[in-house]
Amino acid sequence: MAEPISLWFEAALLPEGWSNHVRLSLADGLICAVKSSTPRAPGEPNHGIAIPGLCNLHSHAFQRGMAGLAETSGPGGDDFWSWREVMYRFLDRLQPEDVQAIAALAYVEMLESGFTRVGEFHYLHHGPDGIPYDGRAQMAEAIVEAAQESGIALTLLCCFYAHSDFGAQPPKPSQRRFINSLDGFAELFAQSSSALRGLADANIGIAPHSLRAVTPEELSQLLLLSSTAPLHIHAAEQIREVEASRAYLGASPVHWLIDHAGVDGRWCLVHATHMTPSEVIALARSKAVAGLCPQTEANLGDGIFPARDYLGAGGRFGLGTDSNILIDAATELRGIDYAQRLNLRRRNMLAQGASSGRTLFDAALTGGAQALGVPGSGLAVGASADIVALDAADVAITARRGDPVLDGWIYAGRSTPIRSVWRRGRRVVTKGRHVARTQIARRYRKILPRLMS
């Protein structure tokens, strides 16, 4: 074991609750000791207020490069489906080095905002002509490189996509870069697993894109690839999708998955926006995680997730940034709550007598870790040293202690009060800025003009 280093915080959110004057000792990337009520040594830095890093359970990193490009109204009106056509045109010109540059910047922004692990829902696999690269996992390797240089932990959610719509409709030309046979996907999954071996804390999951893109028979075969990997799928994001599912499968996506796919704690149903009351209860009882991406869902006009009823039924959720239109953990947390307040015209409905910020944070912390297959999350002995330090002097949280710190960060921070972030014991954000931001942003700015031309 390497010689431990120590970090002193005037307060920290530990698994058992808030504690003052906390010293965390780190060795080999893990927390090896936690001591509370311990005085700060002479000359020892005060790192502020420590909270655990969050998991971002759903990201399409390359879409950060097109953020803002679909905000002009079209002649026939705009919705998710028209946005998707803009996305197809953008990705059509991406090469692996472009994906790496965009993903690295997205991951830098995630770390700066309090995310320390990302679940990359990765479906951009092949060359622009739809032909697999000589190494099928070349695009996945670009994602791995972006995670390596940014320092973020990676759960690579390897996505299977075979059809354009329910009924095994043939893929559209614009989807050619996503498409795999089952045999081709098995090879891609194996090569992607190999690409992760040199990346600390990395793991891999299986991501059938959606019931639009995967037949029931294909889904059953995908589940045989691993008995332990996380399972993620887009479900019930759009009304049109729900109606088509009922027409072809005889049930809505959430209903069908619960009845036919063995949904349990390994699963994450991304969005799950449009559910009946009985589906809300069934999903909560399944112990699966609902993957909520409120900024993307708002930007695309998806709808509002029934969070009050779902949490009331004991449901689990985690946060994702999805299209990465805006990457900020506090904004995502706030978005879940504010959508409920606007829809139901009441306040603090998710907290059940407690702090809204603490309720949201705790749920996102545990749900995100479960969805990405992360053991031992939080500031505890044996856990990865993934630590977010808030500036106790920031105007949003000054003079606050305990749960009001989280309320101030999530609801009242005009700019992030995050001072530092450690990922596996390495300080990757200092004074609110990623240590490699300058060079990563420079490369991003270099490739964007060609992609925009």
N, C-alpha and C positions, 0 to 999 in steps of 0.2 A: 504494500500500500504506500502511495506517495505521502509525503509529509502534509498533514491537514493544513488548510488555511481557514481563517475565521472571519465571519462577517457579523458586525453588530448592528442591530436595528432597535430603534426606540419602541417599536411595536411590531408584532407579526401575527398573521392569521394562521394558526396551527390547526391540525385536525380536531383538536378538542376545543377550539375557540381562540379568541384574542388573548394575547399575552404581551406583557410589557418587558422591555429591556432584554431582548432575546439575542443570544449569540448562536449562529449556525456554523458548524464546522463541516468543511467539505474535503473529500479526498477521492481521487479517481472518478470525479464527476458525480459522486453521490453525496448525500447528506449523511455524515457519520455521527453527528451529535447535535442535540438541541438543548440549550440551557436557557431557562427563563429567569427573570428577576436577577440578572447578573449585571453588575456595574460595568460601564464602559471603561476600558483601561486608558491610562494617560496616552494621548496621541492617537488612539484608535479611531478610525473614521466612523461617523454616524451615517449609516446608509438609508435612514428614513424609516418607512413603514413597508414591511415585506408581505406580499401576498403570493400565492402559487401562480405559476404561469398557466394559461388556459390552452385547451386544445381547439384548434379550428378544424372542425370535422368535415368540411366540404368546401373545396376550392377547385376552380378551373383556372390555374395560374395564368395561362396565356391570355385570358380575357382581360387582364389588367391593362394590356396594351391597347385595347379598343374602348376603354372606359370613356364615356361621353360621346362616342361616335354615333350612337343611335338615338340621339335626343332631338332630332328634327322630324316634325310631323310629316307623314306620308299622305298621299292623296286619298287613300282608302281607309284611313284610320290606322292606329298602331296598337299592337298587343305583343304578347310573347312570341307569336309565330312570325310576325314581321321583324322583330328584334333578332330572331334566330337567323333570318336570311342575311342580315348585316354581319352577324358572327361568322356565318359560313364564308362570306366573301373575305373577311379579315384573315381567317386561319388558312385560306387557300394558298397563301404565299409564305407561310412560316416554315423555316428550316430549323433543325435541332439547335443551332447556335442562337437563333432568335428566341426560341422557347426558353433556353437557358437564361438569356439576358432578361427577358420579361419576368420569368419566375423568380429569379434572384432578387429583382427589385420588389416584387410582391412579397417575398418572404422577409425581406428587410423591413417593409412596412408592417407586416404582421408582428414581428419581434418588437418593433418600436411601440406597438399599441397594446402589448401584453399577451399575445399568443406565442407559445413556445413550441408547439407541435402543430403540423398541418396534415390533414388528410387530403391528399391530392387525387381527386377523382379524374383519372387520366384516360382520355379516350382518343387523343390525337396521336395515332400510332404510326401511320405510313407516310410515304412521300407524296408530293403534290399530285402525282398521277394515280395514287391509290395502291401502288405496288409497295410491298413491305421493303424496308431497308435491308441491306445485306445482313445486318444484325437486327432482328425484329424489335429489340428493346432499345434502339438508338434514341428514340424520343424519351423513353423512360430514363435512360442514362443522362440526358440533358436535365431532367428534373432532379435526379440524384446529385448532379454537379451543382445545381442551383442551391439545393439544401446544404451541401457541403460548404460552399463558400459563404452562405449566409449564417450557417450555424443552427438553423432550425431543425428540430426533430421531424422525421418524415414517416408517415404511414402512406405508402403508395397503394392507392385503390385502383387496381388494374381493371379497366372497364371492357366488358364484352358488348359489342353492338353489331347486330346482324341485319336488321330490317328497318324500314322507314315508318311502319305503322302496324297496328294490330292486324292479325290475319296474315302474318309473314309477308307483308308487302315488300317488294324489292327495294333496296336502298336507292336514294336519289343520287345523281352524280355529285352533288355538293357534300354527300356523306361518305364519299369513297375513301377518305383517309382514316375512317373509324372502323371499317368493316373487317370482321374476322370470321373464319369458320371455327368450329369447336376445336379442331386439331391445331389450327394456326394459333388460336388463343392459348391453348395449353403450352405451346412452345414459347409464346410471348410471356406467359406467366412465369415459366421456368427461367427464362433469360432475365426477366425483370427481378426475380428473386435473387439471382446471382449478382445483379448490378448493385443490390443493396448491401452486400456483405461487408463492404468497407466503411459503411456509414453507421456511426454510433447510434444505438437505440432504434434503428429503423426496423420496420416490419411491413408486411404486405397484406392487402385485403383483396377480396373478389367483389367486383362491382358490375353486376348486370345493369346496363344503363337504365332500363325502364321496361315495363311490360309492353310498351310500343315496339321496342327494339329487340326483344328476346321472346321466343315462344316458350310456352310451359315446358315442352320437352327439352329445349336447350337449357332452360333454367335448372331443371333437375340434374342435367349432366354437369353444369358448372359447379353445383354444390358438392360434387364428388371430388373436386380438385383439392379440397382441404377441409378437414373436420374442425379446425381451430381458427382459421383466418376470419377477420371481421367481414361482414357481408353488408354492402351498401347498395341501395337502389333508389332512383327517383320515383316518387309515387304521389299521385293525386295533386300535382302542382297546378293543373289547369282543368277547368270545367269540361272543355272539349275532350281532354284525355279521359276523364271520368266517364263521360257519356259513351265514348268509343269502347272503353273497357267493358261497360255493361252490355253493349251491343255484341261484342265478340266473345267475351269470356263469361257473360252472365252475371257479373259482379263488378263493383268498383275496384280499383287497384288495391286499396288497403284491405277490403273485405276478401278479395281473392287471395292475396298473399297470406293473410292470417289463416285462411281455410286450407290452402294447398301447399304452402312453401315452408311450413314449420317455423314460422317467425318466432324468435326467442331473443335472449340477451345478446347474441352475436350480431343481430341485425340493426341496421340504421335505415329507417325510411325517411329519405330526404324530402322535406317540405311537408308532405301529408296534410296539405292545406284544406282540402275539401273532403270532409268526413261527416258521416251521419252521427248522431249521438251514440248509437250502438257501436259504431266503429271506433269512436273516441275511447270508449270503455274497453273494447277488445284490444286496441293497441296498447293502452296502459297496462292491461293485465298480462300482455305478452312479455313484458320486461324489455322489449326493444326500445331503442332510442329514436325519438323524432329529431331529425336534423333541420333546425330552423335557421333560415338565412334572411332575416327581416329586411336588410337594405336591398338585397337583390329582389326579394319578393315584392317590395314596394316599388322598386324601379320598373319591374316588368308588369306590374299590375296583376299579380297572381291572385291576391286575396289575402284574407287574414286567418291565421291559424287559430283554432279554438283553444287557446292556452289556458283560460280560466277553468274550463270543464276538464281538460286533459290533466292539468296539475291536480285538480280536485279529485280526480280518479286515481292519483298516484303515478301518473305518467312521467317518463324520463325524457329529457331533451338535452341537446347540445347545440353549440353555435357553429355556423359556417359563414364564410364570406362569398361563396359561390362564384358569381361573375366578377367579383372584386371591383365593383363600381366605386366602392369606398371601403377601404380597409381600416377598421378601427373596432376593437373589441368592445369598448364602452358604448359606442354607437349601436352595435348589434344588440347588446343587452337592453339598452334603453328602447330600441325599436320594438322588441317583443312586448314590453309593457305598454308603451304609448299606443300601439295599435289596439290593444284591449281597451284602454281608456277612451279612445276616440270612438270605438265601435259600440261600447256599452255605456259610455258617459258616466263612468265612476272612476275612482282613484284607488290605487294600492290594492287591487283585487287579487293579485297573485301571491301576496305576502302572508295572508292568513294570520294577521296580528303581529307580524314581525316586520323587519326592515325589507323594503322591496329590493334594494340593491343587494343585500346579503342573500335573499331568497333566490334571486336570479343568478348571482355568482356561484353559489353552492351547487345549484342544479346544473349549470353549464359546466362546472369543473368536473363533477362526477359523471354526468352524462357524456361529455366529450371524451373523457378518459376511457369509459366503457366502450364507446363506439369505435375508438381507434385502437383498442386492445392494449391499453397502457396499464400495467400494474403499479400499485403504490404511488398514485399521484398525491400531491400535497407536500407541505413542508414537514416531512417526517423522516426519521432515521431509515436509511435504506432506499429512499426515493431518489430519483434523479434530481440534481441540484438545479431545478428550473424555477428561478426566483425573479419576481418583478418587484422593484422597489419604487414606492411612491414618495414624492417630495412632500414631507409633512408641512412645509412652508407654502406650498402652492395655495393660491387663493380659494380653490375649490374645496380643499380639505383642511385648511389651517384651523387650529383649535378644536379639531374633531378627534375623537378616539372611538375605537370599536366600529360597529356597523355604520355609523354616519360617515366614516371614511369612504366606504364603498358607495354609499348614497351620493356623496359629494363627487367622487370620481365619475360615476355613471350618469348622474343627472345634472351636475352643475359645472362640469369642467369644460370651459370654452376651448382650451387646448389641453392636451394630455398632461397630467401631472407625473407621468412615468419618468423617473430619473435614470434608473439603471435596470438592465435585464441580464441575468446569468442563465446560460443554457448549458446544462451538464457541467456546471461549475465554471464555465468560461464566460467572462463578461463581454457580451456582444453589443450591448447598448450602454452608452455612458453620456450623461447630461442630455438624455432624451434622444440621442442620435446613434444610429448603428455605426460600429467602428469601421465598416467597409462601405458605408453609404456613398462616399464620394466616387470611388472607382466603379461601383456597381451602377450608380445613376449615370455616370459618364458613358458607360457602354450602352445603357438603355437608350440614352438620347442619340447615340450614334446610329443605332439600328432602326429607330422609329421612322425617320424620313423616308427610307426605302419602302417600308411597309405601308406608309400612308400615301405613297405616290399613285 
